[in-house]
Amino acid sequence: MPAKSRSAEASRSPVVTSVQPASADAGAARGDDGVRTLRCGVIGVGRMGRHHARIYKELESVELAGVVDDSEDRREAIADQHGCAAYERVDELLAAGVDAVSVAVPTSHHLEVAIPFLEAGVACLIEKPMASDGVEAQRLLDVADRTGAVLQVGHSERYNPAVRALQRERVKNPAAGGIVPRFIEVHRVSPMTFRSVDVSVVFDMMIHDLDVVLMLMDGAEPVDVQASGVPVITEHADVCNARLTFDRPQGRCVANITASRLALKTERKIRIIGDDSYVSIDYAKKAGVVIRRTANTLQLEEVREALRDGADLSDLNYGELVTVEDLAIDDAEPLKMQIEAFLEAVRTGQRPEVDARAGFAAVRTAERIVEAMKADW
């Protein structure tokens, strides 16, 4: 099976050849700490896949067994750089024996590339989005469930240091300042790069934020989806605004998400408003701030009563009613953390944080947004 890199156009469909995979466990090496060395591969070594290969090569107790790409120049260059095998076809990598692979080919080929590995029990880290549509995503999920193979979806924004800091804040005890979202505002805009223009901006860019919002909703999908979008340069929507409504035991939350690949600047921000707190995060700068209400019920009622009576409160120091804290954010590489989490799931057999169900939910929500956009047209 030839494999195109994610940066290349998918001009032909790969052909699966039935091959009995070699046993990756046979004679597997172990490090000084007793951890079994995992044999890993990367399918598609273009813009994203080459970084997967680099990180596998850097990690301890990991052997980069080989890379696959239908471009001979590209696969040979990456293989020479990292001292691994280069394959033209996916079945050659499968036959060589691997424990885990990264699938970084165009989304339209995710299903046919990943299925043989999942059927063989090989763990797959599939770049986002998980699949081209909900039907393909469901099939990947079903095969992973049936075989027990680990399937993680590459929503690397989950591992952005700012998002991880947000996660730590939101799971705190509510009495200690935990965050229960009521309104979420997201902006992800950038200039046109002419990559991934075969899909709408929803599957190209907004998919990142859909995964983060669904994470904040603990996996619950929206009960209502409204959207407007415009195709300006490509045949698909280049700009989209979606309004998602969630009904949860904690109450209703509305997420307003804007994505554009026609902006003159790059911006990636999320703002979350809760009952007692407000969080603002800049993904690109890996920075964030939390503002919490510290005024007690009596203080707030006094302020509200004064406002109702028309009192002049211009001298009131708003800072006395809130506290402002910077999120504690590190500078770890998101993709490396994502791959480390994937390999930990491979070793332990535990379900990864961004599993097939999370990937499926993001794809299905993206589909609903596209459908709402077209209905608006």
C-alpha positions in Angstrom: 0.0 0.0 0.0 1.6 3.3 -1.0 1.2 6.1 1.5 1.2 9.8 0.7 2.4 12.2 3.3 -0.1 14.6 4.9 1.5 17.4 2.9 0.9 15.8 -0.4 -2.4 15.6 -2.4 -4.0 12.2 -2.4 -4.3 11.5 -6.1 -4.8 7.7 -5.9 -6.3 5.2 -3.4 -3.9 2.9 -1.7 -4.3 -0.9 -2.3 -4.2 -3.2 0.7 -2.1 -6.4 0.3 -2.7 -9.1 2.9 0.5 -9.7 4.8 1.0 -11.7 8.0 2.7 -9.2 10.4 5.9 -10.2 12.1 5.7 -10.7 15.9 7.0 -7.5 17.5 7.1 -9.2 20.9 9.5 -11.9 19.8 12.9 -11.2 21.3 11.9 -7.7 22.1 14.7 -5.7 23.7 14.3 -4.1 27.1 16.1 -1.1 28.5 18.0 -0.8 31.7 14.8 0.0 33.5 13.2 -3.2 32.3 10.8 -1.3 29.9 10.2 -3.1 26.7 11.5 -1.2 23.6 8.5 -0.4 21.3 9.0 -0.7 17.6 7.2 2.3 16.0 6.6 3.5 12.5 5.3 6.5 10.7 3.1 6.4 7.6 3.4 9.7 5.7 6.5 11.8 6.5 5.4 15.1 5.1 4.7 18.3 7.2 3.5 16.5 10.3 4.8 12.9 9.9 8.4 14.0 9.8 8.0 15.4 13.3 6.5 12.1 14.5 9.6 10.3 13.2 11.9 12.8 14.9 10.2 12.3 18.3 10.1 8.5 18.1 13.9 8.6 17.4 14.5 10.9 20.4 12.5 8.9 22.9 14.1 6.2 25.1 12.8 2.6 24.9 11.6 3.3 21.4 12.9 2.0 18.1 11.9 3.8 14.9 11.5 0.7 12.8 10.6 2.4 9.5 8.8 5.1 7.6 6.4 4.9 4.7 5.8 7.4 2.0 5.0 7.1 -1.7 7.7 9.8 -2.4 11.0 8.0 -2.7 13.0 11.2 -2.1 11.0 12.0 1.0 11.0 8.6 2.7 14.7 8.0 1.9 15.7 11.4 3.3 13.8 10.8 6.6 15.1 7.3 6.8 18.7 8.4 6.3 18.3 11.2 8.8 17.1 8.8 11.5 18.8 5.6 10.6 15.6 3.5 9.9 14.1 1.5 7.1 12.2 3.2 4.3 9.2 1.6 2.7 7.0 2.4 -0.2 4.1 0.3 0.9 2.2 0.1 4.2 2.1 -3.7 4.1 5.9 -3.8 4.1 6.0 -1.9 7.4 3.3 -4.2 8.8 5.3 -7.3 7.8 8.5 -5.9 9.4 6.7 -6.0 12.8 5.7 -2.9 14.8 3.9 -2.2 18.1 2.6 1.2 17.2 2.4 3.5 14.2 1.5 7.2 13.5 -0.8 7.7 10.6 -0.1 11.1 9.0 -1.5 10.7 5.5 -4.3 12.8 4.1 -7.6 12.3 6.0 -9.2 10.6 3.1 -6.8 7.7 3.5 -7.0 7.3 7.3 -9.4 4.4 7.2 -7.7 2.2 4.6 -4.3 2.8 6.1 -5.2 2.3 9.7 -7.6 -0.7 9.4 -4.9 -3.4 8.6 -2.8 -2.3 11.6 -5.8 -2.2 14.0 -6.9 -5.7 12.7 -3.4 -6.9 13.5 -3.6 -5.4 17.0 -1.1 -2.7 16.3 -1.7 0.6 18.1 -2.5 3.6 15.9 -2.0 7.3 16.5 -4.1 8.9 13.8 -3.6 12.6 13.0 -6.7 14.8 13.3 -9.4 14.7 12.1 -9.9 11.0 12.8 -11.7 10.4 9.5 -13.4 12.2 6.6 -16.9 11.6 8.0 -18.8 10.0 10.8 -19.3 6.7 9.0 -15.5 6.2 8.6 -14.9 7.3 12.1 -17.4 4.9 13.4 -15.8 2.0 11.5 -12.4 2.9 13.0 -13.9 3.0 16.4 -15.6 -0.4 15.9 -12.5 -2.1 14.7 -10.4 -0.8 17.6 -13.1 -1.9 20.1 -13.3 -5.4 18.5 -9.5 -6.0 18.4 -8.6 -4.1 21.6 -5.9 -2.2 19.7 -5.1 1.2 21.1 -6.4 4.0 18.9 -5.5 7.6 19.8 -6.4 10.7 17.7 -3.9 13.4 17.2 -5.7 16.4 18.7 -2.4 17.9 19.9 -4.0 21.0 21.2 -5.1 18.9 24.2 -1.4 18.8 25.0 -0.8 22.5 24.6 0.7 23.6 27.9 -2.0 26.3 28.3 -4.8 23.7 27.8 -3.2 21.4 30.3 -3.0 24.3 32.8 -6.7 24.9 32.1 -7.5 21.3 32.8 -5.8 21.5 36.2 -7.8 24.5 37.1 -11.2 23.2 36.0 -11.0 20.0 37.9 -10.4 21.7 41.2 -13.0 21.5 43.9 -15.6 24.2 43.0 -15.2 25.7 46.4 -11.5 26.2 45.7 -12.1 27.8 42.3 -13.0 25.1 39.9 -14.4 26.2 36.5 -17.9 25.2 35.3 -18.2 26.7 31.8 -21.4 28.7 31.0 -20.1 30.5 27.9 -17.1 29.7 25.7 -15.7 32.0 23.0 -13.1 30.7 20.6 -11.2 32.4 17.7 -8.8 30.6 15.4 -7.9 32.7 12.4 -4.8 32.8 10.1 -3.8 33.8 6.6 -4.5 31.4 3.7 -1.7 28.7 3.4 -3.4 26.8 0.6 -3.0 23.5 2.6 -6.0 21.3 3.3 -8.1 23.3 0.9 -10.0 20.1 -0.2 -12.1 20.5 3.0 -13.8 23.3 4.7 -12.2 25.4 7.5 -14.3 23.4 9.9 -12.4 20.2 9.2 -9.1 22.1 8.6 -8.9 24.4 11.6 -12.0 24.4 13.8 -11.6 20.7 14.5 -8.9 21.6 17.0 -11.3 23.7 19.0 -14.2 21.3 18.7 -12.1 18.7 20.5 -11.1 21.2 23.3 -14.7 22.3 23.8 -16.0 18.7 23.9 -13.3 18.0 26.5 -14.6 20.9 28.6 -18.1 19.4 28.2 -16.7 16.0 29.5 -17.4 14.4 26.1 -21.1 15.5 25.8 -22.1 16.5 22.3 -24.1 19.7 21.6 -27.9 19.4 21.7 -28.2 22.2 19.1 -25.9 23.4 16.3 -26.2 26.6 14.4 -23.6 27.8 11.9 -22.8 30.3 9.1 -20.0 30.0 6.7 -18.7 31.5 3.4 -16.6 29.9 0.6 -14.4 32.8 -0.6 -11.3 31.4 -2.3 -11.9 27.7 -2.3 -15.0 25.6 -3.1 -15.5 25.0 0.6 -16.2 27.4 3.5 -13.1 29.4 4.3 -14.8 31.3 7.2 -17.2 29.8 9.7 -18.9 30.7 12.9 -20.7 28.0 14.9 -22.9 28.3 17.9 -23.1 25.1 19.9 -25.5 24.6 22.8 -24.8 22.0 25.5 -27.3 20.8 28.2 -25.5 19.2 31.1 -26.3 18.4 34.8 -24.3 21.6 35.8 -26.5 23.7 33.5 -26.5 25.0 30.0 -23.4 26.2 28.2 -23.1 27.9 24.8 -19.9 27.8 22.8 -19.4 30.4 20.0 -16.5 29.3 17.7 -15.0 31.2 14.8 -12.5 29.9 12.4 -11.1 31.6 9.3 -8.2 30.9 6.9 -8.6 34.4 5.3 -7.3 36.6 8.1 -4.4 38.9 7.8 -3.0 37.8 11.2 -2.8 34.6 13.2 -4.8 34.3 16.4 -5.8 31.3 18.5 -7.6 32.2 21.7 -10.3 30.7 23.9 -12.2 32.5 26.7 -14.3 30.6 29.2 -16.9 32.2 31.5 -18.2 30.4 34.5 -20.4 31.3 37.5 -17.5 32.5 39.6 -14.5 32.6 37.2 -13.3 33.8 33.8 -10.4 32.2 31.9 -8.6 33.6 28.9 -6.0 31.6 27.0 -3.7 32.4 24.1 -2.7 29.1 22.5 0.0 30.5 20.3 1.7 32.4 23.2 1.1 29.5 25.6 -0.2 32.0 28.1 -3.4 32.4 30.2 -5.1 34.2 33.0 -7.8 33.3 35.5 -10.0 35.9 37.1 -12.1 34.7 40.0 -14.8 36.4 41.9 -13.8 36.7 45.5 -16.6 39.0 46.8 -19.0 37.2 49.1 -22.7 37.1 48.6 -23.3 40.0 51.0 -20.8 42.2 49.2 -22.3 41.5 45.8 -25.8 42.1 47.0 -24.8 45.4 48.4 -23.2 46.4 45.1 -26.3 45.3 43.2 -28.6 47.1 45.5 -26.5 50.3 45.1 -26.7 50.0 41.3 -30.4 49.5 41.4 -30.7 52.7 43.5 -28.7 54.6 40.9 -25.7 55.1 43.1 -22.4 56.3 41.6 -19.9 53.5 42.1 -17.2 54.9 39.9 -14.9 55.1 42.9 -15.4 51.4 43.7 -12.2 49.3 43.0 -13.3 46.4 40.9 -10.1 44.6 41.8 -11.4 44.3 45.4 -14.1 42.0 44.1 -11.9 39.6 42.1 -8.5 38.0 42.0 -6.3 37.7 38.9 -3.8 34.9 38.5 -1.6 33.8 35.7 -2.0 30.2 34.7 1.1 28.1 35.6 2.2 27.0 32.1 5.3 25.1 31.2 7.1 25.0 27.8 6.8 21.4 26.8 6.4 20.4 23.2 2.7 19.4 22.7 3.4 16.8 20.0 6.1 15.1 22.1 3.7 15.0 25.1 1.0 13.5 22.8 3.3 10.8 21.6 4.5 10.0 25.1 0.9 9.6 26.2 0.2 7.4 23.2 3.1 5.1 24.0 2.1 5.0 27.7 -1.3 3.7 26.6 0.4 1.1 24.4 2.5 -0.1 27.3 -0.3 -0.2 29.9 -3.3 -1.0 27.7 -5.2 1.8 29.2 -7.6 3.9 27.1 -5.8 7.0 25.9 -7.2 10.4 26.9 -8.0 11.4 23.3 -9.4 8.0 22.3 -11.5 6.9 19.3 -14.7 8.1 20.9 -13.3 11.6 21.4 -12.2 11.6 17.8 -15.5 10.4 16.6 -17.4 13.0 18.6 -15.3 15.8 17.1 -15.9 14.5 13.5 -19.6 14.1 14.1 -19.9 17.6 15.5 -17.9 19.0 12.6 -20.3 17.2 10.2 -23.3 18.8 12.0 -21.7 22.3 11.7 -21.1 21.8 7.9 -24.7 20.6 7.5 -25.9 23.7 9.4 -23.8 25.9 7.2 -25.2 24.4 4.0 -28.7 24.8 5.3 -27.9 28.5 6.0 -26.8 28.8 2.4 
